[in-house]
Amino acid sequence: MAKVTKDMIISDILQVDAGIAPILLSKGMNCIGCPAAKGETLEEAAVVHGMDADALAEEINNYLEAQG
């Protein structure tokens, strides 16, 4: 199973599973398709949006685990 870490680039995370996009969108990360997504880590994006990067990575990994 793939595992997402907070130091991964957003665009790389989205390539792991398309179902991650709705999770990020629900957190207000509406520019997942913008150029910043190709160079910004999950942690950097979380800071910009006032979120805990570890908690966000955990939520994404819980989703991935549920997908089996």
Backbone as numpy.savetxt, mean C-alpha at the origin, in Angstrom:
# Nx Ny Nz CAx CAy CAz Cx Cy Cz
3.42 -16.93 -0.11 2.57 -15.74 -0.11 3.46 -14.49 -0.11
3.06 -13.54 -0.89 3.77 -12.26 -0.93 3.52 -11.51 0.37
4.49 -10.71 0.76 4.36 -9.89 1.96 4.77 -8.47 1.60
3.97 -7.53 2.05 4.22 -6.12 1.79 4.93 -5.52 3.00
5.94 -4.70 2.72 6.64 -3.98 3.78 6.50 -2.48 3.53
6.70 -1.70 4.59 6.51 -0.26 4.47 7.57 0.42 3.62
8.66 -0.28 3.31 9.69 0.31 2.46 9.52 -0.03 0.99
8.42 -0.70 0.65 8.14 -1.02 -0.76 7.51 0.18 -1.46
7.80 0.30 -2.75 7.23 1.37 -3.58 5.76 1.04 -3.86
4.91 2.07 -3.82 3.48 1.89 -4.02 3.16 1.11 -5.30
3.77 1.48 -6.41 3.46 0.79 -7.67 3.85 -0.68 -7.61
4.90 -1.02 -6.88 5.29 -2.42 -6.71 4.27 -3.17 -5.86
3.76 -2.50 -4.85 2.75 -3.11 -3.99 1.50 -3.43 -4.80
1.10 -2.53 -5.67 -0.09 -2.74 -6.47 0.07 -3.90 -7.44
1.29 -4.21 -7.82 1.54 -5.35 -8.70 1.42 -6.68 -7.98
1.53 -6.67 -6.66 1.40 -7.89 -5.87 -0.01 -8.44 -5.99
-1.01 -7.56 -5.87 -2.42 -7.97 -5.94 -3.25 -6.73 -6.22
-4.08 -6.80 -7.24 -4.91 -5.65 -7.62 -5.89 -5.27 -6.51
-6.22 -6.21 -5.63 -7.14 -5.93 -4.54 -6.59 -5.00 -3.48
-5.31 -4.69 -3.57 -4.72 -3.74 -2.62 -5.16 -2.31 -2.94
-5.44 -2.04 -4.20 -5.84 -0.69 -4.60 -7.03 -0.16 -3.81
-8.11 -0.93 -3.64 -9.23 -0.41 -2.85 -8.87 -0.11 -1.39
-7.93 -0.86 -0.84 -7.49 -0.60 0.54 -6.83 0.78 0.60
-5.92 1.03 -0.33 -5.23 2.32 -0.35 -6.20 3.46 -0.65
-7.12 3.24 -1.58 -8.11 4.28 -1.91 -8.99 4.59 -0.71
-9.35 3.56 0.07 -10.20 3.79 1.23 -9.50 4.61 2.30
-8.17 4.69 2.23 -7.38 5.48 3.18 -7.11 6.89 2.67
-7.68 7.22 1.50 -7.48 8.56 0.95 -6.28 8.68 0.04
-5.65 7.56 -0.28 -4.50 7.57 -1.19 -5.03 7.48 -2.63
-5.58 8.59 -3.08 -6.25 8.62 -4.37 -5.31 8.75 -5.56
-4.05 8.98 -5.32 -3.13 9.15 -6.45 -2.28 7.90 -6.67
-2.86 6.71 -6.44 -2.09 5.48 -6.60 -1.61 5.27 -8.03
-2.22 5.95 -8.98 -1.78 5.83 -10.36 -0.92 6.99 -10.83
-0.65 7.94 -9.94 0.12 9.11 -10.34 1.62 8.81 -10.32
2.41 9.69 -10.90 3.87 9.45 -10.93 4.51 9.25 -9.56
3.96 9.86 -8.53 4.53 9.69 -7.19 4.48 8.23 -6.75
3.48 7.50 -7.21 3.33 6.09 -6.83 4.49 5.24 -7.33
5.18 5.73 -8.34 6.31 4.97 -8.89 7.61 5.23 -8.13
7.61 6.17 -7.21 8.84 6.48 -6.48 8.64 6.65 -4.99
7.40 6.53 -4.52 7.10 6.76 -3.12 6.86 5.43 -2.41
7.45 5.28 -1.24 7.23 4.05 -0.47 5.90 4.13 0.27
5.47 2.98 0.75 4.25 2.94 1.55 4.40 3.82 2.79
5.58 3.78 3.40 5.82 4.59 4.59 5.75 6.09 4.26
6.35 6.50 3.16 6.32 7.92 2.78 4.89 8.37 2.51
4.12 7.54 1.82 2.73 7.88 1.53 1.92 7.94 2.82
2.17 7.01 3.73 1.44 7.00 5.00 1.72 8.27 5.79
2.96 8.72 5.81 3.31 9.95 6.53 2.56 11.14 5.94
2.54 11.22 4.63 1.84 12.33 3.95 0.35 12.34 4.32
-0.21 11.14 4.48 -1.64 11.03 4.76 -1.95 10.88 6.25
-0.92 11.06 7.09 -1.12 11.04 8.53 -1.50 9.67 9.09
-0.95 8.62 8.49 -1.26 7.26 8.91 -0.05 6.55 9.49
-0.31 5.48 10.19 0.73 4.60 10.72 1.09 3.60 9.63
2.31 3.66 9.13 2.75 2.79 8.03 2.73 1.32 8.43
3.10 1.02 9.67 3.10 -0.37 10.13 1.68 -0.93 10.15
0.74 -0.15 10.61 -0.65 -0.60 10.66 -1.20 -0.80 9.25
-0.84 0.09 8.33 -1.30 -0.04 6.95 -0.71 -1.28 6.29
0.58 -1.52 6.50 1.22 -2.72 5.95 0.56 -3.97 6.54
0.24 -3.93 7.82 -0.42 -5.08 8.46 -1.79 -5.33 7.84
-2.55 -4.27 7.60 -3.87 -4.42 6.99 -3.75 -5.04 5.59
-2.78 -4.57 4.82 -2.57 -5.11 3.48 -2.15 -6.58 3.56
-1.25 -6.90 4.48 -0.81 -8.28 4.62 -1.92 -9.20 5.12
-2.80 -8.68 5.97 -3.97 -9.48 6.40 -4.85 -9.78 5.21
-5.04 -8.79 4.34 -5.82 -9.01 3.11 -5.16 -10.09 2.25
-3.85 -9.98 2.06 -3.14 -10.96 1.22 -3.23 -12.36 1.81
-3.13 -12.45 3.13 -3.21 -13.75 3.78 -4.60 -14.36 3.58
-5.63 -13.54 3.65 -7.00 -14.01 3.46 -7.24 -14.50 2.03
-6.47 -13.94 1.09 -6.60 -14.34 -0.32 -5.99 -15.72 -0.56
-5.13 -16.13 0.37 -4.52 -17.45 0.33 -3.45 -17.61 -0.64
